[in-house]
Amino acid sequence: MVGRMGMLMEAGGRSMMFEYGMSPTKPPSYPLPAPKVDHAFLTHCHLDHCGMIPWLTSRYDNDIFTAPLTAEIAEMMMYDSLKIAKAEGYPEPYNEDDIERTMRNVIPLEFGDVIEVGDLEVEMHRAGHVPGAMMFQVFNGSSTLYTGDIHTINTRLVEAAEPVKCDNLIIEGTYGGRLHPDRKQSEKAFLDKIEEVVNRGGKVLIPCFAVGRTQEVMMLLNGTHYDKWLDGMGRSIARMYMQYPEYLINPKALRASRRAFKEVKNAQMRGKARKGEVIVTTGGMLDGGPVLNYMKSVKDDPLSAILITGFQAEDTNGRMLLEKGYVNIDGSMEKINCEVQRYDFSAHADHDQLVSFVKGCDPQNIVIMHSESREPLYEELNGRYNVILPELEKTYELE
């Protein structure tokens, strides 16, 4: 399923955990308790992949292999998850000391690095998806590629993942059975809608995920002449990205887009932002962050619009808005009377892109992870390859 990612691999006498995340539901849901592991490999910094790494290190004092940018943003996400747990009264799965230990145990890696882990070799490859995202290829006589989340097209933010020849492929299947619309057409429709709303006298509220989506939308809006404001954690992530330009497809474009936005740094500036024309803010699923504050300003204005730019999970405000037209604001169910539109700027490969990637890797065995709809990929790929749909708590042997 999507969320709570965690896969245990045993090879060469080593026990290795690939990712260990939590689902940021209400309350959060956690993966199965992990047995002792020697090493952890983290592909990227989204909470459903990194959120429970401190739980591992607090028990097993294992090292963590990942990109330095991923480690820094993951640390921010981990502290934020603790902050939310305290605010909402949820049980805390670890504490700040566990996060500090996790960061001490990070071994930073770059794309193309090859390391020895006991009798194994592990090579790092670019995964697309978000800046710093990695795929891990494990060599143990045969080779096994673990992709994590991937995208196989260049976006405004990152270069695409490329297929890697391997014997075993462990791949995400988030968009199995589904296709994305043409990216350039989606971008044009998005920009056209913003122009339409501003020209008719409305305000545009753009809720965004802090990691990746915020920065991509900023770059998309660079060069427009609206009164643009940026609020939430996405500001900090954008600054952090600029410290690691090697992970960006166009660092100059991100730098220019940051200059084009006014950053909200306090409550007084938030008041000014409400009078602006375009507001880009966290959170992406409308469940927290500054977005709820701004929604109060636009919800009853038929000239204004909320433009959704990301996936909306079940039981989130964003999903309820799209399906029912209501949002829970401060415990009150509020009818949203402004315009609402959704645009597909997914950071995941779609069905056809995944199939093309698989063919480029040309493995013997395929394991499809991170998906609520694996059957379409299974039906298309099985026969030519040995396709495995893993189940929780089951062990599979790959040659």
N, C-alpha and C positions, 0 to 999 in steps of 0.2 A: 504494500500500500504506500501511498505518498505520505511522507512525514515519518518521524521516529526512525530514521535510517540507522541501520547498524548491521554489518556483516562480519562474521568471524571467519578467518581463513587460517588453516593450519598447514604449514608446509616447511620442509627443511628443518624440522624440530622447533619451529617458532610459531607462536600464537599471535595473530595480527588482527586487530579490529579496524575495519574500514568504516569510519564515521560512527558517530553515536549521538543521535539528535533527539529532540523532543518536538512534539506537535504543539504549537502555541494556541491551543484551544482554551476554552473556559470550562473547567480548569485545564491546565496542560496535561497531555498524555505522554507517557514515557515508554521507552523501549523495554524489552525483557532485561532483567538483571544479567549483566555479562559475567562469564567466568573469568579467571585470571588471564590477562593478556600481557604479552611482552612489549608490544608496540602498537601504536595507533596511527592511522593514516587519515588525514583530513583533506578532502578535495576542495572544499570552499566553506565560506563563513556563514551561510544561512542557518538559522536556528534549528531547522529540522535535520541538519547534518552535524552541527557542532554542539548543540545545546546541552548534551549530557557528558561531554568529554571530561569536565571536572569531576564527575562522579567516578569515572574510571581512574583518573590519576590519584584521587583521594584514597583509593583502595589498593591500587597495584603499582603506583609510582612509575608508570610506564612512560616512555618517551613518545612524542608526537611529531610526526613528519608532515610538514605542510609548507606552503609559501609564506614568507614573512608578512606580506600584506594580509593574507588570510588570517594569520595568527592575531594580528593587531585588531582587525575588525571583529573577529570571533570573541576576543576579550571584551570588547565593547558590548557585543550582543549578550554575552553571558552575564555581565553586570546588570544590563538592562532587564534581563529575565528575572534576576533576583529582586530588582526594584519593583517590577510588576507583581511578583509573588507576594512581596510584603504589603504592597498597596491593596491587593485584592484578597489578602488573607489565605493564599494558597500555601500548602506545604512546600518548604524549600528543599530541593533535592541535594544541595551542596551549599557551601558558604564562601565568603570572600577569600579565605585562606586556601580553599581548594582551587579557586581560579588562579591565585598567585602561584600555586605549585604547578598548575597546568602550564602557565606561561614560562616558568623556569625550565620545564621539561621539553619545550618546543625545540626541534632541530630544523632550522630553516633550509628550504631547498628551492632551486630554480628549475625552470623548464630545461630539459636536456641533461640534468644531473643524473648520475648513476651511482647508487650507494650499495654497499654490502650490508646485508642483515643476516648474520650467521652465514649459512651456506647459500643464501639467496642473493640475487641482485634485483634491485628495483630501479626502474627508470621513470622519470617524470615527463609528462607530455601536456601541452596546452589543451584545455577543455572548452574554451569559449565561455558561455554562460555568464559569468561575471569576472571582473578583473582578479587575477590570481588563481582562478579555478584550475585544478590539475586533474589529470588522469594518471593512474599508477599502473605500470606494467611490471609484473613479478616474473622473474626467470628462475625456473627450478627444473632444468631439463627441457620442459615445455615452457610456453609463456602464457600468462594470464593477464588480460587488460581489464582493469576496473575503471569505468568511466566517470562515476558520479554523474552529476547533471551536466549535459553538454548542449552546445548549439553549434550547428555546422554551417552557419552563414556569418559573414562579417556584419557586425552591427556598428553603430556610431561609437560604441565604447570599446569593444574587444574584437580580436581576430577569431576566426572560426576554429573549432577542433578539426583535426584531420585524421582519417583512418590510420590505424597502426596494425600491421600484420601480426596476428597472434593465433595461438591454438585454442584458447578459451577467452570468451568475451562476456564480461559481466556489465550489462548496460541498462541505463534507465529506460523506462517506457512510458513516461508521463503522458505524452500525447499520442500513444498508440491508437490507431483508428481515427485520428483527427488531423486535419490539415490547417495550417495557418493561412490567412489571406496574404496576398502580396504585400511585403513590408513597405515598399515605397508608396503603394496605394493607401495603406493604413496611415502612414505619416501625412500624406497629402490631405486625406479626409479629416484627420485630427487638426491640422493647421487651418484648414478651411472652416471648421466648426468654431475654432477660437476666434477667427476673424469675424465670422457671422455674429457671434455672441457679443463681442466687444463693440462692433458697429451698431448693434441695436441697443446699446447702453447697459448691457449686463456685465457681470463679473464671471470669471472662469475659475473654478476650484478644481485642482488636479491632485487627488490623493495618490501618493506614490510610495512604493517600498523604498526604504532608506538606502538599501544596498543595490546599486546597479540601475534600477528604474528611474530614480530621481535624477541621477546624473545624465542618463540617456535623454530624458525629457528636456533637461536643461540645454543639452547640446542641440536638440531638435529645435528649440525655441530661440537659440542664439541667432542674431541677425534680424529678429522681429523687433518692432519698436513699441511694444506695449509696456505699460508700467508693471514690471514683473517682480514678484517677491518669492523668497525661498525660506521655508520654516522647517524645523524639526531636525532629527538626527541626520538626514541626508546632507545637511551642511557640513557636518563633521566628516562624513564619509568622503565627500568631494575633496575636502582638504587633504585627507589621508591618501586618496588616489593620486594627488599631485606629488606626494612624496615618493611614489613608486611609478614614475612615468613609463617604465619598461613594460608594464602590464596593459597599457592603454594603446589603442590603435591610433589615436590622435590626441596626444597630451595638450597641444596648443589649442585645439578646439574646446577642450574642457576648461582650460584656463580662461579662454575668452568668454565662455558661457558663464563662468563664475562672476566675471566682471559685469556681465549684463544683468545680473539679478541683484536686488537689494535683499540682504540677509536680515531676518528677524532675530534679534538677540535679546529682546526683553518685552515685557507686556505693553509698554508704550509703543514700541515699533509694531507690535501685532495689531494695535488699533489703527495705525497708519496703513498696514497691509490690507486691512479690510476695505479700505477705500481705493485700493489698486485695481488693476484690470485682470491680472493673471496671478494666481497663488498656487505654487507647487509646494506640497507639504506632506509629511508623514501623518497618519499611517495608511498604508496601502489598502487595508481591508476595512477601514473606517471604525476600527474597534478601540483605537487609542491614539495618542499623539495630538498635535495641535488641530488636526482636521475637524474634529467635532466642534471646536470653538468657532472655526470659520463657517461650518455648516449652518450655524444659527443665523448667520448674516445673509445666506443665499437661499435657504430652504423655501421661503415664501415669496421669492422674487421670480416671476415667470420669465423675465428677461435674462436671468443668469443660468449657469449650467454647471453641473458636476460631471467631469470627464474621467471615467474609470479606465485605468491603464494596465491593470493586472488581474490575475486569477483571484476569484473570491471564493474562499472555502465555505463549506457548509457551516451553519450556525455563526456566521459573522454578519456584522452590520452591512457590509458590502453586498453579500449575497441577498440579504433581506431587502436592501434597496432595489436591486435589479429585479427581484421576483415579485415584491409586494409594494414597493414605493414608500416603505417606512424605514426609519432608523431609530435606534435606542440612543437618546442623548440624555446623559445624567439620570438614567433610570426612567425616563419618560419616552413613550413611543410617539415619535413625531412624523407626521405626513410630510413628504418632500414634494413641494409643488414646483420647484424649478426643473429645467430640462436635465435629463440624465442620459448619457451616452457611454458606451463601452468600446474600447479600441484594443486590438490585439498587438501588443509589443512583447510577446513571450520571449523569454531567454532560454527556452527549451527547443530542441529539435522536434519537428512534427513527424507524423507517421512515415511519409515518403523520405524525409531526410534521415530518419533512423534506419530505414531499410537500406538506403544508399550507403550509409556509414558502415553498416554490418557487412555489406558486400565488399566494401573496400578493405575491411579487416580480414575477411575470408577465414573465419574461425571454424573449428570442428564443432565446438559446443558453445551455446549461447545461454546465458542466464539473464532473464528479464526481471529487473528490480524496479522499485519506485514507480509503481503504476497501479491504478485502479481499473484499468482496462487493458489487460495483457493479451486477451484472446485474438484481437485483429493482427497483432504482430506475430503471434504463435501460428495462426493460420497461414500467413504469408511466408514465413521463414522455415517452418518445420518441414522436414523432408529433405530440403537442400542442406540444412544444418540440424544438429541435435539440439532442440530448444527445450530448456528447462524453465518451468514456472515454479519457483521455490515457495515453500510454505514455512510458516513460523516454526522454529524449534526443530526443523528437520535438517539432516546432514546430507550433503551431496558430494560425491567423489568425482573430480575432474582429472583426466589423464594429462 
